[in-house]
Amino acid sequence: MKSYKLINYRLALAVALLFTASCGDVLDEPLQNEAIAEQTDYTQSENMILMLYGAYAEFNALQWETFPVIAVRGDDVNAAGDQFPLQETDEFRYDRNFWMYNSSWLNLYSDILRFHGAMEEVDRYKEGGANPTEAEQYIAEMKVLRAFEMLQLARLWGSILIPETSQPGDLFEIELSDFATVMQHLSDQMDEAIPQLPSVHPNQRTDVRGGVTRYTALAVKAMVNLELKNFQAVADATGEIIGSNLFSLASDFYQLFKIPGKLSDENLLELQYSDFGNSSGTRTRYLWNFFGPSSWTPAVAGAGGGWGFYEPSVKYIKFMLDRGEQTRLETNVIFTPDGIAEIQSDPNYATLPPFISNVSPDGDVFNNHPRYNFLSGKHYLPSVQLTQGRTTYGENKNFTCIRYAEILLMHAEALVNGGTNSTMSADQAINAVRARAGLTALSNATLDDVIDEKYAELAMEWGIRFYDLVRYDRTDELNYAGRTYNAAEDRYLPYPLDQQAILPQLEK
């Protein structure tokens, strides 16, 4: 039985790798590495960088269904549309047979195995005489990409398998590691990677512009140590990023999530796409359709729409209105006429600020649709920013993964929890973010202040709100609009049924 399951797992994941391939002959398939190694001349060290390019291509090819599974469970966003199991996920009723769970598992593990495969190939080039400093840097970059994706896996499933090679079949022999063990492993991996990486802003790199640097690795280290509640480690990592003086908050919050925000001084990591400024032909893109409007009147006639499956919550909108927010609310939430009416149906919000409208600052008009009343503005590209001749919704827009605003707020979070750092105080960090949003400064910031500020600033991004509430046992906030969160059962998703049928470690 064991050998039968092992063969099936190799075949199942091999099929998944074929279906999710995005970089073709640039990055070798893990299952093919041994055969390729026999044919490759590893003394041609100029080809070593192709392994790095392939790893980034794989990272940028994140399948559309993975992000919603990661991000949908907070009180900042609802699962709109007709994906009933996704709506159920948003309400903490999990179906282990839901195809998006299995796809997300395979997507993330496929990437991680490919990163291992690319690292193994770089090691072979190093043995063949390639520059060892370059080789170690490339491996370090891939470790950071691997760590970011493994963090998402662990946040979803808690106890996961930590691969050590590129071979899918090796997963069959690995024991599950619990959440804390995974976080510590990733922190240790970042400690290995940091000394090998360039101390520049990602947008200052000339070989892979926007690629991983020392500060990206420090950011991931801060993220995983936040989950461990190792607040001193968080303060040390965020303090070094802040102290580098390489990063700054974008002056225009709205444009940060549009074309002008690509490779912004605020961004530490982003999925990168391009249509190369051409009206047709080669392009790389994220499937923004998931977030896009199913009914709109774009300022540029003929611009395509989307599916409307990702909707900011009424709770979040009212939270922002109560705070007197304009800059972030106008950016983060797209209103339809029905959405405006829904808010106004509450007598406390009968009179709304004049900036609340179903017309964007760029002239796109968002019409009513039975699937949703609101849309995520962070995942919206104005039709006027499309390259002439391109009509696909959101084309040429990057997908932000880590921002300096998150670094500042993690820094404040660490300090109010007892961490120490002389680079910047908690008040200074939180007030820098608030100032950009047009809010008054706070003094003697508390954990409540930090968590609220993260809610306002980072809504709709990577499930941050859900993971913040879980970290501090504040999950009563998740009991809204008929939802009931059970702390003992609902933090992690069940393992996908298809994976349970193959991997005995998951059969529980």
Secondary structure, 3 states (H helix, E strand, C coil): CHHHHHHHHHHHHHHHHHHHCCCHHHCCCHHHHHHHHHHCCCCCHHHCHHHHHHHHHHHHCCCCCHHHHHHCCCCCEEECCCCHHHHHHHCCCCCCCCHHHHHHHHHHHHHHHHHHHHHHHHHHHHHCCCCHHHHHHHHHHHHHHHHHHHHHHHHHHCCECCCCCCCHHHHHHCCCECHHHHHHHHHHHHHHHHHHCCCCCHHHCCCCCCCCCHHHHHHHHHHHHHHHCCHHHHHHHHHHHHHCCCCCCCCCHHHHCCHHHCCCCCEEEEECCECCCCCCCCCECCCHHHCCCCCEECCCCCCCCCCCCEEECHHHHHHHHHCCCCHHHHHHEEECHHHHHHHHCCHHHCCCCCCCCCECCCCCEECCECCECEEEHHHCCCHHHCCCCCCCCCCCCCEEEEEHHHHHHHHHHHHHCCCCCCCCCHHHHHHHHHHHCCCCCCCCCCHHHHHHHHHHHHCCCCCHHHHHHHHCCCHHHHCCCCCCCCCCCCCCCCCCHHHHCCCHHHCC
